[in-house]
Each structure stands twice: as structure tokens, then as C-alpha cells.
Amino acid sequence: MAAKFAILSLSMIFRGFKIGQLVTLKSEGIFMRVYNIKDGVIKCGWYDENKILRFKKYYISELASMDEYFEHNLDD
């Protein structure tokens, strides 16, 4: 039973990103929610201007946590 729990935990959290977390692209600042994490690829979702839920997969290097985003983008 412990091994099953460990596998589930690793699939829900990857390098500080976890399912349900708000993230943004480092390049554009689009805010998205993490829906899935698999093999180092994070599937994110966001609502477009027509309120349609869109999904796209990103490599971890393309994403920033909200804390990281605000740390680098707030004016002092």
C-alpha cells in the first residue's frame, strides 16, 4: 500500500508544481491551472476570451509558479 501512495504523490507533485496550482508562462504571463503532470510535462488549462476552457502541455522550464512570477514582476 505504501508504494502505491508514493507513486500517486510523485505524479501529483513535480519539481514544486502540483495539480490545481496556478502557474504562468515565463514568457507571456498567461495565468493557468495545472491539470496533469506526466513524464516532466505539465498539462495546463485556462479560459479564453470566449470562456472556453483550453488545454496545452508545457515543459517545466516554460512555467513559473505564481510566487516566482510576482517575485520577478512586481515593482518596488
C-alpha positions as a Python dict, from the first residue, in 0.01 Angstrom:
ca = {
    (1, 'M'): (0, 0, 0),
    (2, 'A'): (283, 243, 79),
    (3, 'A'): (435, 201, -268),
    (4, 'K'): (103, 287, -433),
    (5, 'F'): (78, 607, -226),
    (6, 'A'): (435, 708, -319),
    (7, 'I'): (362, 671, -692),
    (8, 'L'): (46, 879, -660),
    (9, 'S'): (231, 1150, -470),
    (10, 'L'): (505, 1175, -731),
    (11, 'S'): (252, 1207, -1015),
    (12, 'M'): (68, 1490, -836),
    (13, 'I'): (378, 1696, -744),
    (14, 'F'): (670, 1751, -981),
    (15, 'R'): (954, 1990, -903),
    (16, 'G'): (734, 2211, -692),
    (17, 'F'): (438, 2211, -930),
    (18, 'K'): (121, 2033, -822),
    (19, 'I'): (-222, 1963, -964),
    (20, 'G'): (-460, 2252, -906),
    (21, 'Q'): (-181, 2509, -868),
    (22, 'L'): (-194, 2840, -1055),
    (23, 'V'): (104, 2891, -1286),
    (24, 'T'): (205, 3124, -1565),
    (25, 'L'): (426, 3113, -1870),
    (26, 'K'): (762, 3272, -1806),
    (27, 'S'): (743, 3448, -2144),
    (28, 'E'): (385, 3582, -2158),
    (29, 'G'): (222, 3590, -1817),
    (30, 'I'): (-90, 3389, -1909),
    (31, 'F'): (-239, 3252, -1586),
    (32, 'M'): (-332, 2883, -1598),
    (33, 'R'): (-416, 2593, -1368),
    (34, 'V'): (-219, 2266, -1359),
    (35, 'Y'): (-444, 1975, -1462),
    (36, 'N'): (-197, 1689, -1509),
    (37, 'I'): (171, 1610, -1461),
    (38, 'K'): (331, 1323, -1651),
    (39, 'D'): (688, 1249, -1756),
    (40, 'G'): (808, 1604, -1688),
    (41, 'V'): (531, 1759, -1897),
    (42, 'I'): (263, 1968, -1731),
    (43, 'K'): (-86, 1997, -1882),
    (44, 'C'): (-235, 2337, -1809),
    (45, 'G'): (-579, 2481, -1867),
    (46, 'W'): (-716, 2834, -1896),
    (47, 'Y'): (-1031, 3006, -2019),
    (48, 'D'): (-1002, 3204, -2342),
    (49, 'E'): (-1183, 3531, -2416),
    (50, 'N'): (-1496, 3332, -2515),
    (51, 'K'): (-1496, 3148, -2179),
    (52, 'I'): (-1394, 2820, -2345),
    (53, 'L'): (-1160, 2600, -2144),
    (54, 'R'): (-837, 2541, -2340),
    (55, 'F'): (-555, 2298, -2263),
    (56, 'K'): (-191, 2281, -2364),
    (57, 'K'): (112, 2085, -2246),
    (58, 'Y'): (429, 2265, -2138),
    (59, 'Y'): (774, 2165, -2025),
    (60, 'I'): (853, 2265, -1669),
    (61, 'S'): (1119, 2508, -1795),
    (62, 'E'): (844, 2717, -1962),
    (63, 'L'): (640, 2768, -1645),
    (64, 'A'): (669, 2974, -1329),
    (65, 'S'): (477, 2940, -1006),
    (66, 'M'): (270, 3241, -906),
    (67, 'D'): (517, 3319, -627),
    (68, 'E'): (805, 3317, -874),
    (69, 'Y'): (609, 3531, -1122),
    (70, 'F'): (519, 3800, -868),
    (71, 'E'): (866, 3796, -717),
    (72, 'H'): (1013, 3894, -1055),
    (73, 'N'): (734, 4120, -1187),
    (74, 'L'): (626, 4346, -901),
    (75, 'D'): (764, 4696, -895),
    (76, 'D'): (929, 4800, -571),
}
